[in-house]
Amino acid sequence: MRRRHLSTSSFILLLAVAVAACTTTSLLVTGETLDALGQQFLETGKVFDALYEQRTITAKDYVAWAEFAKSFKAYYPQAVGLWKAAKASKDKEGLDQAESIIRHLRTQLLVFVTQAATTMKGGK
């Protein structure tokens, strides 16, 4: 099995996102923030894969990530679709519903981003 090494830039990116997330209490949903959330999910997945391959995190931690990833992959595209449709039709209730789902996914993802960043800097 090929070992993945975590780059310093991956660590800095995850740490910066985690710090920014801790200081942001609200989320203005735009196409850019949706894209950024999707990218953050992908990058976090790469980091969790590498941490697990390097045996830096436990199987229990990795299973928790995998379960969240499955949920994210199911709900994120639906929330994006709902947000786009509601925005196009100026449906305030639909926008509120989509943004609520997106905020929830973002909050859950940030738990894993923080865990990865802490682990990468030697906190675990």
Number of C-alpha atoms within 10 A of each C-alpha: 4 7 11 14 12 15 11 11 9 17 19 14 17 25 20 15 16 22 15 11 18 12 8 9 9 8 13 10 16 14 12 10 13 19 12 12 17 17 12 19 21 13 16 24 19 15 23 24 18 18 21 17 16 14 10 16 19 12 11 9 14 16 11 12 19 15 10 16 17 10 12 19 12 11 15 19 14 15 21 20 13 20 27 17 15 18 15 10 11 12 13 12 10 18 21 14 15 24 20 15 19 25 17 12 19 20 15 13 21 21 13 21 28 20 19 25 24 16 16 22 12 9 9 11
